[in-house]
Amino acid sequence: MKKDWLSIRTIVAAGIGAAIFIILRYISIPVGFVPNTTVQLSYIFLALIAVVYGPVAGGLVGLIGHSLGDALQYGSVWWSWVVVSAIVGIGFGLASHFLKISDGEFGWKSIAVFNLFQVVTQAIGWFLIAPILDISIYGEPANKVFVQGFTAGILDIVTVGIFGTLLIWIYTQTRTKVGSLKKEA
């Protein structure tokens, strides 16, 4: 099924998704051993929105949700990580091109494809882009931001890999599988 990634439906999904992303940011678990780094449950929801509505919705939810969440929660926006949240949303959404979520299909092959996309996207984003932007925008010490980025990346990869995959699977169980309905004679 060809997706219309820039439709009213996508924009509405991005708006509602960003609002829910902001709310879910308040549910976070501090790591403790790395400053300003937490387990974020909002990325589980970002994964669902992105694979259902595509990369535009995923990118907008990451961008709007993270920036407004930062502003509301901390009083300022940490743009380097906002950019990565948008990239992660886009990466999750790109996986939707290879998935048949709306057809109710999310078997082992789809799970592997989704997780390949999410691991690669998050690794690039959190291990490289976020620390490099932290250094170039904010002048943060390299050793600090690479530890933060690596820790956040691993936590998000594992969280999305387990709970994001489960949430997407649960969602697909609500969809009617293609060919499952038969016309009565």
ABEGO torsion letter per residue (X at the ends): XBBBABBAAAAAAAAAAAAAAAAAAABBBBAGABBGBBBBAAAAAAAAAAAAAEAAAAAAAAAAAAAAAAAAAAGBBBAAAAAAAAAAAAAAAAAAAABBAAAGBBBAAAAAAAAAAAAAAAAAAAAAAAAAAAAAAAGBBAAAAAAAAAAAAAAAAAAAAAAAAAAAAAAAAABBBBGABBBBX
